Amino acid sequence: MATNKRVFTLRLEDEVFDKIGVLSAAQHRSMTNYIEFVLLKHIKEVEQTEGKIIPEISKE
């Protein structure tokens, strides 16, 4: 199945990594899915207060 999701490396302190593991398990999500969920929630909150975020078109 094709996906339009990009892959990148994220470096976290051990304590942050472990806490995300606890939070994601409590919601029955993978850590990756939980991080994406939290980021999308944050983006929505920012856009509600500061307006829509419009990324520049990447030339990759």
The first five atom37 places (N, CA, C, CB, O) and aatype in JSON, in Angstrom:
{
  "aatype": [12, 0, 16, 2, 11, 1, 19, 13, 16, 10, 1, 10, 6, 3, 6, 19, 13, 3, 11, 9, 7, 19, 10, 15, 0, 0, 5, 8, 1, 15, 12, 16, 2, 18, 9, 6, 13, 19, 10, 10, 11, 8, 9, 11, 6, 19, 6, 5, 16, 6, 7, 11, 9, 9, 14, 6, 9, 15, 11, 6],
  "atom_mask": [
    [1, 1, 1, 1, 1],
    [1, 1, 1, 1, 1],
    [1, 1, 1, 1, 1],
    [1, 1, 1, 1, 1],
    [1, 1, 1, 1, 1],
    [1, 1, 1, 1, 1],
    [1, 1, 1, 1, 1],
    [1, 1, 1, 1, 1],
    [1, 1, 1, 1, 1],
    [1, 1, 1, 1, 1],
    [1, 1, 1, 1, 1],
    [1, 1, 1, 1, 1],
    [1, 1, 1, 1, 1],
    [1, 1, 1, 1, 1],
    [1, 1, 1, 1, 1],
    [1, 1, 1, 1, 1],
    [1, 1, 1, 1, 1],
    [1, 1, 1, 1, 1],
    [1, 1, 1, 1, 1],
    [1, 1, 1, 1, 1],
    [1, 1, 1, 0, 1],
    [1, 1, 1, 1, 1],
    [1, 1, 1, 1, 1],
    [1, 1, 1, 1, 1],
    [1, 1, 1, 1, 1],
    [1, 1, 1, 1, 1],
    [1, 1, 1, 1, 1],
    [1, 1, 1, 1, 1],
    [1, 1, 1, 1, 1],
    [1, 1, 1, 1, 1],
    [1, 1, 1, 1, 1],
    [1, 1, 1, 1, 1],
    [1, 1, 1, 1, 1],
    [1, 1, 1, 1, 1],
    [1, 1, 1, 1, 1],
    [1, 1, 1, 1, 1],
    [1, 1, 1, 1, 1],
    [1, 1, 1, 1, 1],
    [1, 1, 1, 1, 1],
    [1, 1, 1, 1, 1],
    [1, 1, 1, 1, 1],
    [1, 1, 1, 1, 1],
    [1, 1, 1, 1, 1],
    [1, 1, 1, 1, 1],
    [1, 1, 1, 1, 1],
    [1, 1, 1, 1, 1],
    [1, 1, 1, 1, 1],
    [1, 1, 1, 1, 1],
    [1, 1, 1, 1, 1],
    [1, 1, 1, 1, 1],
    [1, 1, 1, 0, 1],
    [1, 1, 1, 1, 1],
    [1, 1, 1, 1, 1],
    [1, 1, 1, 1, 1],
    [1, 1, 1, 1, 1],
    [1, 1, 1, 1, 1],
    [1, 1, 1, 1, 1],
    [1, 1, 1, 1, 1],
    [1, 1, 1, 1, 1],
    [1, 1, 1, 1, 1]
  ],
  "atom_positions": [
    [[0.84, -1.17, 0.0], [0.0, 0.0, 0.0], [0.89, 1.24, 0.0], [-0.96, -0.01, 1.22], [1.76, 1.38, 0.86]],
    [[0.68, 2.13, -0.95], [1.47, 3.35, -1.05], [1.06, 4.34, 0.04], [1.31, 3.99, -2.44], [-0.09, 4.38, 0.48]],
    [[2.03, 5.12, 0.46], [1.75, 6.14, 1.46], [2.46, 7.43, 1.09], [2.17, 5.66, 2.87], [3.5, 7.4, 0.43]],
    [[1.91, 8.54, 1.51], [2.55, 9.82, 1.23], [3.28, 10.35, 2.46], [1.51, 10.85, 0.74], [3.59, 11.53, 2.54]],
    [[3.54, 9.48, 3.42], [4.21, 9.89, 4.65], [5.71, 9.82, 4.47], [3.77, 9.01, 5.83], [6.25, 8.88, 3.89]],
    [[6.39, 10.84, 4.98], [7.84, 10.88, 4.93], [8.43, 10.23, 6.17], [8.35, 12.33, 4.8], [7.8, 10.19, 7.23]],
    [[9.61, 9.72, 6.01], [10.32, 9.07, 7.11], [11.5, 9.96, 7.5], [10.81, 7.62, 6.71], [12.21, 10.47, 6.63]],
    [[11.69, 10.15, 8.81], [12.83, 10.91, 9.28], [13.25, 10.4, 10.65], [12.52, 12.42, 9.32], [12.48, 9.72, 11.33]],
    [[14.46, 10.74, 11.04], [14.99, 10.32, 12.33], [14.66, 11.38, 13.38], [16.51, 10.08, 12.26], [14.79, 12.58, 13.12]],
    [[14.24, 10.93, 14.54], [13.94, 11.83, 15.65], [14.75, 11.37, 16.85], [12.4, 11.86, 15.96], [14.61, 10.23, 17.29]],
    [[15.57, 12.24, 17.37], [16.38, 11.89, 18.54], [15.72, 12.47, 19.78], [17.84, 12.42, 18.39], [15.39, 13.66, 19.83]],
    [[15.52, 11.63, 20.79], [14.87, 12.04, 22.03], [15.71, 11.6, 23.23], [13.45, 11.45, 22.12], [16.41, 10.59, 23.18]],
    [[15.62, 12.36, 24.27], [16.21, 11.93, 25.54], [15.5, 10.66, 25.98], [16.1, 13.06, 26.63], [14.33, 10.46, 25.68]],
    [[16.21, 9.79, 26.7], [15.63, 8.53, 27.17], [14.34, 8.75, 27.95], [16.63, 7.77, 28.04], [13.35, 8.04, 27.76]],
    [[14.34, 9.75, 28.83], [13.16, 10.0, 29.66], [11.95, 10.4, 28.81], [13.47, 11.1, 30.67], [10.83, 9.94, 29.07]],
    [[12.16, 11.24, 27.82], [11.06, 11.65, 26.93], [10.56, 10.45, 26.15], [11.53, 12.77, 25.96], [9.35, 10.24, 26.03]],
    [[11.47, 9.66, 25.62], [11.11, 8.45, 24.86], [10.26, 7.51, 25.72], [12.38, 7.72, 24.37], [9.23, 7.01, 25.28]],
    [[10.7, 7.29, 26.95], [9.97, 6.38, 27.86], [8.59, 6.93, 28.2], [10.78, 6.16, 29.14], [7.62, 6.16, 28.28]],
    [[8.48, 8.23, 28.41], [7.18, 8.83, 28.73], [6.22, 8.75, 27.55], [7.37, 10.29, 29.16], [5.03, 8.49, 27.73]],
    [[6.74, 8.96, 26.35], [5.89, 8.81, 25.15], [5.43, 7.36, 25.03], [6.67, 9.24, 23.86], [4.29, 7.11, 24.63]],
    [[6.29, 6.42, 25.37], [5.9, 5.01, 25.36], [4.75, 4.73, 26.3], [0.0, 0.0, 0.0], [3.83, 3.99, 25.95]],
    [[4.79, 5.3, 27.49], [3.72, 5.11, 28.47], [2.42, 5.73, 27.94], [4.1, 5.74, 29.84], [1.36, 5.1, 27.99]],
    [[2.5, 6.97, 27.44], [1.31, 7.66, 26.95], [0.7, 6.95, 25.74], [1.65, 9.1, 26.58], [-0.52, 6.82, 25.64]],
    [[1.55, 6.5, 24.82], [1.02, 5.82, 23.62], [0.38, 4.48, 23.99], [2.15, 5.61, 22.59], [-0.65, 4.12, 23.42]],
    [[0.98, 3.76, 24.92], [0.41, 2.47, 25.34], [-0.95, 2.68, 26.01], [1.37, 1.75, 26.31], [-1.86, 1.87, 25.81]],
    [[-1.09, 3.75, 26.78], [-2.35, 4.03, 27.46], [-3.47, 4.3, 26.46], [-2.19, 5.22, 28.4], [-4.64, 4.07, 26.77]],
    [[-3.12, 4.78, 25.28], [-4.11, 5.05, 24.24], [-4.14, 3.96, 23.16], [-3.83, 6.41, 23.58], [-4.8, 4.11, 22.13]],
    [[-3.43, 2.87, 23.42], [-3.38, 1.74, 22.47], [-2.93, 2.2, 21.08], [-4.75, 1.04, 22.38], [-3.51, 1.79, 20.07]],
    [[-1.91, 3.04, 21.06], [-1.35, 3.53, 19.8], [0.13, 3.15, 19.75], [-1.53, 5.08, 19.66], [0.77, 2.94, 20.78]],
    [[0.65, 3.07, 18.54], [2.1, 2.92, 18.42], [2.73, 4.26, 18.8], [2.52, 2.48, 16.95], [2.05, 5.29, 18.79]],
    [[4.0, 4.25, 19.12], [4.67, 5.51, 19.46], [4.64, 6.46, 18.27], [6.12, 5.25, 19.91], [4.42, 7.66, 18.44]],
    [[4.87, 5.94, 17.09], [4.85, 6.78, 15.89], [3.48, 7.41, 15.7], [5.25, 5.97, 14.65], [3.37, 8.6, 15.44]],
    [[2.44, 6.6, 15.82], [1.09, 7.11, 15.65], [0.75, 8.13, 16.73], [0.08, 5.97, 15.68], [0.1, 9.13, 16.45]],
    [[1.2, 7.89, 17.96], [0.93, 8.82, 19.05], [1.62, 10.16, 18.81], [1.38, 8.22, 20.39], [1.02, 11.21, 19.01]],
    [[2.88, 10.13, 18.38], [3.6, 11.36, 18.1], [2.9, 12.14, 16.98], [5.07, 11.06, 17.71], [2.75, 13.36, 17.09]],
    [[2.48, 11.45, 15.92], [1.76, 12.11, 14.83], [0.45, 12.72, 15.35], [1.48, 11.12, 13.68], [0.11, 13.85, 15.0]],
    [[-0.29, 11.98, 16.18], [-1.54, 12.45, 16.76], [-1.32, 13.73, 17.56], [-2.15, 11.36, 17.66], [-2.07, 14.69, 17.42]],
    [[-0.3, 13.74, 18.4], [-0.02, 14.91, 19.24], [0.39, 16.11, 18.37], [1.1, 14.59, 20.26], [-0.04, 17.24, 18.63]],
    [[1.21, 15.87, 17.37], [1.63, 16.97, 16.49], [0.46, 17.54, 15.71], [2.71, 16.48, 15.52], [0.34, 18.76, 15.58]],
    [[-0.41, 16.68, 15.2], [-1.58, 17.17, 14.47], [-2.51, 17.97, 15.38], [-2.35, 15.99, 13.86], [-3.08, 18.98, 14.96]],
    [[-2.66, 17.53, 16.61], [-3.48, 18.25, 17.59], [-2.87, 19.63, 17.86], [-3.6, 17.44, 18.91], [-3.59, 20.62, 17.92]],
    [[-1.56, 19.68, 18.01], [-0.88, 20.95, 18.26], [-1.03, 21.89, 17.06], [0.62, 20.72, 18.57], [-1.3, 23.08, 17.23]],
    [[-0.84, 21.37, 15.86], [-0.99, 22.19, 14.65], [-2.39, 22.78, 14.58], [-0.69, 21.35, 13.38], [-2.55, 23.95, 14.26]],
    [[-3.4, 21.98, 14.88], [-4.79, 22.45, 14.86], [-4.98, 23.59, 15.86], [-5.77, 21.3, 15.18], [-5.62, 24.6, 15.55]],
    [[-4.43, 23.43, 17.06], [-4.54, 24.47, 18.09], [-3.85, 25.77, 17.65], [-3.93, 23.97, 19.41], [-4.39, 26.86, 17.83]],
    [[-2.66, 25.64, 17.08], [-1.93, 26.82, 16.61], [-2.72, 27.52, 15.5], [-0.52, 26.43, 16.11], [-2.86, 28.74, 15.5]],
    [[-3.24, 26.75, 14.55], [-3.99, 27.35, 13.45], [-5.27, 28.03, 13.92], [-4.32, 26.28, 12.41], [-5.71, 29.01, 13.32]],
    [[-5.87, 27.53, 14.98], [-7.07, 28.17, 15.52], [-6.76, 29.54, 16.11], [-7.72, 27.27, 16.57], [-7.59, 30.45, 16.06]],
    [[-5.57, 29.69, 16.68], [-5.23, 30.97, 17.32], [-4.43, 31.9, 16.41], [-4.45, 30.71, 18.57], [-4.53, 33.12, 16.54]],
    [[-3.64, 31.34, 15.51], [-2.73, 32.17, 14.7], [-3.02, 32.14, 13.2], [-1.33, 31.72, 14.92], [-2.37, 32.86, 12.44]],
    [[-3.96, 31.34, 12.77], [-4.28, 31.26, 11.35], [-3.63, 30.07, 10.69], [0.0, 0.0, 0.0], [-2.72, 29.45, 11.24]],
    [[-4.1, 29.77, 9.51], [-3.65, 28.59, 8.77], [-2.17, 28.66, 8.47], [-4.43, 28.45, 7.47], [-1.63, 29.71, 8.11]],
    [[-1.52, 27.53, 8.63], [-0.1, 27.39, 8.3], [-0.01, 26.93, 6.86], [0.64, 26.39, 9.27], [-0.58, 25.9, 6.49]],
    [[0.7, 27.68, 6.04], [0.84, 27.33, 4.63], [2.31, 27.07, 4.34], [0.28, 28.45, 3.7], [3.11, 28.0, 4.26]],
    [[2.68, 25.77, 4.18], [4.08, 25.45, 3.92], [4.49, 25.89, 2.51], [4.33, 23.94, 4.1], [3.68, 25.88, 1.58]],
    [[5.75, 26.27, 2.37], [6.28, 26.56, 1.05], [6.42, 25.25, 0.3], [7.65, 27.31, 1.14], [6.66, 24.21, 0.91]],
    [[6.27, 25.3, -0.99], [6.39, 24.1, -1.81], [7.85, 23.66, -1.85], [5.84, 24.35, -3.25], [8.75, 24.44, -2.19]],
    [[8.07, 22.4, -1.48], [9.42, 21.84, -1.46], [9.86, 21.5, -2.88], [9.49, 20.59, -0.56], [9.05, 21.06, -3.69]],
    [[11.13, 21.71, -3.18], [11.67, 21.4, -4.5], [12.58, 20.2, -4.45], [12.42, 22.6, -5.07], [13.65, 20.19, -5.06]],
    [[12.15, 19.16, -3.7], [12.96, 17.94, -3.58], [12.74, 17.02, -4.74], [12.66, 17.21, -2.3], [13.35, 15.95, -4.8]]
  ]
}
